[in-house]
Amino acid sequence: MPDRGVLLANLGSPDGCDPGAVRRYLDEFLMDPYVMDVAWPLRRLIVSAFILPTRPRRSAAAYREIWRDEEPGSPLVHHTEALAARVRTLTNGPVAVGMRYGSPGLADAVAALGDADEIFLVPLYPQHADSTRTTTINRVRELARELAQVPVRVMPPFFREPAFIEGMAERIRSTMDPGDHVLFSYHGLPERHLTKADPTGSHCLRAADCCETASAAHDTCYRHQCRETTRGLAARLGLERYSTAFQSRLGRLPWLRPYTDEVLAELPGQGIRHLTVACPAFTADNLETLEEIGIRGRETFLGAGGASFRLAPCLNDDENWARAIAGWCEDPPVDALMPTLQS
């Protein structure tokens, strides 16, 4: 058996909830070409002239709503590090945490695993997207070549892995009341990200039923994988009343629909007054779950006439979730798209 180091990677968080820290984080995040996929000069113009002058202050106010008093203050970092601590007790090798943006950074995580024979990277994003998985995988492999000279093995997307589905289903089951409508809210993506990732060049978003029509494009199709997660959770829970929507859109380009904020405003008018929301694109609670859905989404739904609103927590550092990851670490699944590469 190789001496395998485990890297649990998440997207990241500002180092603080003040506008300066948020500005630094947004600049790093939005200047990633996998996130904003336009030419560098245009990306620099959009970020510097239209986003950074105003958004950091608004986002800082949102982060203050969820910031923890203890260190780390970021819920995302806190839950990811707590998960790593659990996985560490269940495996024989080292386990490090790295954020694609912000800290603790991927460079420190890779350096900490430099004595291992290989690095097993677990991007904690259930569904594939270039703006989450691809950017994280490529960055880790760059750092492995520079700092560690060890091969990197990658955990495939786990959007329908039984352990993930059962874990999320239990979170929802323990949150909802009988008769609740369940809304599955996934992080949104610009539609162009789907068509750009389509290896066939002719499938994604070309027909209304493209996600239901078998295609090689599904291996990299975020929308298809989100729908598969919804199907798996609905079946596991025996749901008859549920919806899927996409949150967190930014800018004027078309994003995946329907939009969560619009759905929340419309549901009471459709006779749905008792709602449970789950966010299965995330494995750790963060700004998008706790503030965007748990605070603003709640206000939207109740303000539109809803009677009760419940938010199912993410898996965070759930013990069974940690055991599932530890099992993957001991016997890593094969990712056909991201095979082990020698650094």
Buried (B, 14 or more C-beta within 10 A) or exposed (E): EEEBBBBBBBBBBBBBBBBEBBBBBBBBBBBBEBBBBEEEEEBBEBBEEEBBEEBBEEBBEBBEEBBEEEEBBBBBBBBBBBBBEBBBEBBEBBBBBBBBBBBBBBBBBBBBBBEBEBBBBBBBBBBBBBBBBBBBBEBBBBBBBEBBEBBBBBBBBBBBBEBBBBBBBBBBBEBBEEEBBBBBBBBBBBBBBBBEBBBEEEBBBBEEEBBEEEBEBBBBBBBBBBBBBBEBBBEBBEBEEBBBBBBBBEEEEEBBBEBBBEBBBBBBEEEBBBBBBBBBBBBBBBBBBBBBBBBBBBEBBBEBEBEEBBBBBBBBBBEEBBBBBBBBBBEBEEBEBBEBEEB
